[in-house]
Amino acid sequence: MMQQTDTPLPEATRNLDITSDVCPMTFVRTRLALDDMEAGQTLAVRLMEGMPLRNVKRSAGALGHEIVTQTDNGDGTFTLLIRKCHAPA
């Protein structure tokens, strides 16, 4: 279950900053990072609000990964903590 939070995120296994990327590269880079991780590990993705945020959340969920938290960084960016839920297909 995703929760909205303004508190610091738990330490992630890996961090990815895609604030300078545009769709569809936002999810391409996120998926490549997730594909390189083990099930149960977490990826903290910093991205811009709007379309990048919506698309990464939707695409990660569609692939079966869990959005653990969504944090508003207060500067037009958000950080999603994504838990990889399975091995790559």
Helices and strands as residue ranges (DSSP letters): E 3-5, E 14-17, H 25-35, E 42-48, H 51-62, E 66-72, E 77-83
